[in-house]
Amino acid sequence: MDYLSLSIWGGYDAKPKGADQSFGQIFKQIVGDDTKVMVVGGVFSEAAAADAVANHTDLIGVGRGTLIDPLFGKKILDDQGDTIVSQISPEQVKKAAWTPGLLKPSPEKTP
Ligand SMILES: Cc1cc2nc3c(=O)[nH]c(=O)nc-3n(C[C@H](O)[C@H](O)[C@H](O)COP(=O)(O)O)c2cc1C
């Protein structure tokens, strides 16, 4: 296995109930050095990305953070991480150029 991806709504540093270590730390011990662990969850800033790869996981995925600011990764590479937009707004939705499907209300909320 090249990598194991953990999708964690509770955040990249979330721990199982009663555990001392995060899910990323626990799974890294299980899969060993030859398999990378990737965690997606709660990374909205360069500081969080740095904390995640320093302390919890080999690789990160950025879901909502990239939906809000599609330039998330590029801004960090360009040393512009302090300009990452982490809160959604009508103005940012226009800049992010979402596909029409993302803008539709979910069916269960439609009267
Ligand atoms: C629009 C959207 C669609 C998602 N679809 C899925 C999915 O199909 N399967 C899944 O396991 N997680 C899905 N997720 C959850 C993400 O994989 C991820 O765990 C979650 O968004 C937390 O990461 P984030 O804080 O970087 O967004 C989705 C999240 C969003 C925002």
The ligand as an ORCA input file, in Angstrom:
! r2SCAN-3c Opt
* xyz 0 1
  C     -18.504     19.141     -0.429
  C     -17.902     17.976      0.343
  C     -18.069     16.686     -0.138
  C     -17.529     15.607      0.563
  N     -17.716     14.342      0.059
  C     -17.195     13.296      0.729
  C     -17.370     11.970      0.212
  O     -18.001     11.755     -0.809
  N     -16.811     10.941      0.915
  C     -16.103     11.149      2.078
  O     -15.605     10.183      2.664
  N     -15.932     12.392      2.575
  C     -16.450     13.459      1.937
  N     -16.298     14.722      2.448
  C     -15.555     14.883      3.701
  C     -14.108     15.190      3.397
  O     -13.461     14.069      2.825
  C     -13.337     15.557      4.663
  O     -13.298     14.486      5.574
  C     -13.949     16.691      5.407
  O     -14.400     17.691      4.507
  C     -12.943     17.245      6.407
  O     -11.846     17.801      5.724
  P     -11.751     19.386      5.532
  O     -11.851     19.977      6.921
  O     -10.404     19.603      4.874
  O     -12.903     19.801      4.673
  C     -16.810     15.811      1.766
  C     -16.645     17.121      2.238
  C     -17.179     18.194      1.556
  C     -16.986     19.592      2.100
*
